[in-house]
Amino acid sequence: MKIGRVLIIMLLLTAGAWALNKKGVGEEIVDFVKTRFEQIKAVESPSDISLPTEKPQPEKLGSVSQEERVSASMPPFPSEVLIPKKEEQTVSEDKPVVLPTTIAGGMVINNDTSYDVDLEVLLESGPSQKLPANGVQILIIHTHTSEAYTPDGTDDYMQTDNYRTEDTRYNIVRVGDELTACLESYGLNVLHDRESYDYPSYTGSYSRSGAAIEKHLAEHPEIAIVLDVHRDAIGDGDVVYKTMAELSGQPCSQIMLLAGTGENGLSHPNYMENLKLALYLQKAVVDSRPTLARPIALKKERYNQQLTTGSLILEVGSNGNTLDEALRAVRLFADAVAPALTELVE
């Protein structure tokens, strides 16, 4: 056989290998054929080339070892070359671990101030606040309007920051909508402020929401209760917690009432009246759903609560909870406190 025929065969094999390589078979074939081609070119005379007298029968993949193929006098057919399987690449998303926790509550105050608080005396005296028979009775507002929850796959939203979105279908405003509807179903008259107060700047949120509350009070001086509804944040970047009430049936987050004092230097002389209301509502929740409420939080800041004697923060769930878990919690909260609030109507 002449060297020209060998070269033609080698060119055909190279072309076939190139075509297979284009289809993603790999670079191994091309490299192998190039090596064999260089070996053929290095042969001094056609007589030195050893070719089989009969056309070899194609062997099934894996029937011979790679070493046996390399030692063959002619390059193997491309289909016989063992192509190492590519390992599948897995993309890992750096998402925080979400851990459930149930925070024991009951008739307990977590006092972060230096003020002495006699829980029994406050419970016995009861709230001083009364609700009017006519007009707006309750104002619901959201100082941190963009606060949102952990998506569960059915409520994905565009984040403006971690666990925050301006989409009111998925942020804390949606929880406020639910609370409003539930309280109104008991005959209470609620005004829900759905405006944004923490975007584009988180700084100054309380100043902006405070001005809004003052505007609402000027327009509706009969407003007796102001609930600033939030979503709590528990954990750090690697681990976040979801508060869970121990209830049968579907999962449900916990809620927390928070009262400010102004101990940090801002005037708030009537903070005890807000705390009395918090204890009144807490008892209603504990009597209905013992694990739904976390302890009442008493803080040094005043959180605009100096504006009325019926102002409180309501934390519904945490950043580890889903929106559905928060909605179930706020429904149960409303079912518990609405009858108690109607008793305050004069």
N, C-alpha and C positions, 0 to 999 in steps of 0.2 A: 504494500500500500504506500502511496506517495505521501510526502509530508503535506501537500496541498489539501488532500482529503481530510487528513487529521485536523488541519487548521480550520477547515469548513465545519467539521463536527464540533470543534471546540467553540467556534463562533456561534453556532446554533445553540449549544448548551449555555453559553454565556448570555445569549439573548433570552433564552427561556428562563434562566435564573434571574435576569434583570426584570422580566415581566412579573415573575412571582414576587420578587422583592417589592415591586410597585404595589402589589396587592397586600403588602404587609406581612409576607412570610418571614422576612428578616434579612439581615445582612450576611448571615452565615454562608448561604449558598454562593453569593457573589464572591465572597472572599475565597471560598474553596475552589471555585472554577478559575479565578484569577491565578491561584497558586498552581493548579494543574497546567494551565496554559503556559506559564513561565517554565514549567518542567519540560513541556513538549518543545518549546523554543530552544531550550538548552541542549537538546539531543543533537549529536554531531551528524548522524546519517539516518535515513528512513529505516535502515535495517536494525537500528537500535531500539525501535519502537515495538513494543510487544502488545499485539491486539488479539482478542479472542477470535477463534475461527468461526464460532457460532454466536449469534445474537443472544446475549444473556436474558433469561426470563426475569421480568421485574419481580422483586421480592416485596412482600408486604412490609409496611412500616414496622420496625421493631424486631424483624426476624433475625437480623444480624447486628453485631455491635458497631458502634461508630469507628472503633479501631480497625475492624475488618474492612469497612468501606474505604477508609483512607488508604489501606494497603492494596486496593484493587488496581489493576493496570489502567482502567479508564475511570473517569469520574462517574459517580452514580447518577441515576436520574434524579432530578430535583425532588420528586415525590418521595424518594427513599431517604432523604436527608433528615436526620432527627433535629427538629427545631425545638429548642427549649421553650417551655410554656412561660409566658410572661405572668409574673405575679400580679394579682389584682390589687389595684391601689385603692385604699379606703380613705375617704376624706373624713376627718374627725372635726366636729365643730366644738369649739371651746365654750360650752354652756355650763353655767353653774349648777351644782348639785342642789336639788330641791328636797328639803327634808320636812316632813310633817311634824308639828308639835301642838300639844294642847296645853295652854297656859291656865293653871288653876285659878279660878276667879272667886265668885261668891261675893259676899258683902265685905270687900277688902279694898283699902285705899293704899296704893303705892305712893307714899309721900316723899317727893324729892325736894321739899322745902324744909326750912327750919321751924315752920309754924306747927304748933300743937293742934291736933284735930281730934275731937271727941266724937267718934262715929255714932255712938248710941244717942248722944244729945242731939246731933244733927238729924238723925232718923226720926227721933220722937217729935221734933219741932216741925218737920216736913217743909215742903217748898213754899216760899212766900208768893211765888209767881202764879197769877191767875190768867186764864185765857178768856178773851172777849167772846161774847155770844155771836157777834157779827163782825164782818171784816176779816182781814188776813190775820190768822192766829200764829202761823209758823213760817219762818223764812229758812230756806235751805240754800246754802251757798258753798262754793268750793274754792278756797284760797289757792290750793295747788291743783288747778283744774286738769292738768295733763297727766296726773297720776294714773297709771294703768297696771294691769296684772300680767301674769305669765300666760302667754297664748297656749291653748290646748289643741291647736290644729284646726279649729273651726272659727277662730276669731283672730287671725293674724292681722296685724296692723302695722302701719308705717311709723317707726319710732322717731321721735324728736330728740330723745335721750333714752338712757336705760330705763325700761319700764315706764316710759312716758309716750303719750301720743296726743295730738290735737284732735284726733277723730273721736267725737263724742259718742259714737256707737260703742266704743271699747274702753274709754277712760272712766274716771270717777263720776263724770256727769251721768253716765248710763245708770250707775248705782243710785244717784240722786233722783233720776226719773222714776226708778222702781220704788224708792222710799216715798216719793210724793204720791204716786198712784195708790200705794198701800194705805197711807195715812188718810188720803181723801176718801177711800172706800169706807172708812169709819166715820165719815161726816166731818172731818177736820178740814179747815181751809188753809191751804199751803201755797206759798209763793216760792217757785224754784228759780233761782238765778243761775242760768247756764252759761254765763259769760266767762271768758278766760282771764285769769289774773296772774298767771305765772309764765306767760310766754309773750314775747321772746326772751324776757329776762326773769329768772327765778328770784333774783334779789328785788326786794320791794313788793313782793306778793301781798304781804299782810297790810301794807300801806294802801295798796290799790283795793283789796277786798274790804278793808275798813271803811274807805271812802264810799264804796258801793253800799255797805250796810247802813251807813249814815243816810245815804240818799233814800234807801228803801224805808227807813224809819221816819224820815221826813214826809214821805208820800203816804206811809201807812203807820201812823203812830200807835195804832192798836196792836202791832206785832208784839207778841209776848215771848216767843221762843225763837232763838237763832241757832241753827245747827250747821256748823261748818264741817262738811263731810269729806273725809280724807281716806287714803289707803296707806297703811303703815308700811315701813321697810325694816325687815329684820334679817341680819346676816351681813356677809361681806361679798367680795367679788367671786369667790370660789364656791361658797355655800350660802343659800338663802333658805328661809324657813316659811312654811305655809301654816298658818294657825288653823287648827281643825277642831270644831265642836264635836263632842262625842255623842252623836245622834244616830239613830237607826235610819236606814234609807240612803238617800244620795248625800255625797260629801258636802260639807258646809263649813265656811270659815268662821272665825270668832269675830266679835266686835269689841270695841273698847271706848269708854267715855273718858274724856280728858277735860280737866278744869285748870285754868290758870290762876295765878295769884298776883303777879306783878312784883314779887319779892326781888326781882332783878333791878328794881329801881323805878319802874313805871307805875303810875297811880292806878290802883284797882281796889278801892275800899270795900266794895260789896262782893268780893269773890266768894264769901261764905254762902251767899244766896244761890250762886251758880252751883256750888258744891252740893247744897241741899237738893237742888233739882236733879243733879247727877245721881245722888243716892236714891232718890225717889224712883227714877227710871231704872236704875240698876236692880233695885228690889223687884220691880215688875218683871224684868228679864230673868232674874235668878229663879223667881217663883215659877216661871213658865218653862224655861230651858236652862237648867243649872250650869251647863258647860258652854253656853253660847257667849257669855260675857267674860272677858278678862278683868282683872282688878281695875278699879278707877285709877287714873293717873292724875296726880296733883303736881303741877309744875310751877317753876319760878316765873316763867313768862306769862303774859296775860292774853295773847292771841286775839285781840280785839274784843275780849269778853267783858271789858269795862263798859261797853255800849249798852248792855241790858243786864238785868238780873236773871235772865233766862238763857244765857249764851253758853254753849258747850261745843267741843269738838267731838265728832263721832268718827272713829277709825274703823273701817270695814275691811277685814282681812289684811293681808300683807302682800309684798311683791311676789312671794312664792305661790300665792293662791291664784286660781283661775277666776275669770270674770263670773262664770256660773256659780262658783262656790261663794263669791261675795254677794251675788244677787239672792241666793237662798238665805244667806245670813241676814241681809237687810230686810227681807220679807218677814222672817221670824222675829226680828227686832221690832218691826212695826206692829206685828200681831200682838206682841207683848206690851208695848208701851202705849199704843193707841187708846185702849180702854182706860189706862191710868191718866192719860192726858185729857180725855173727855170728862173725867171727874174734876178737873181743874177749871172747867168752863163755868163762868158765873153769869 
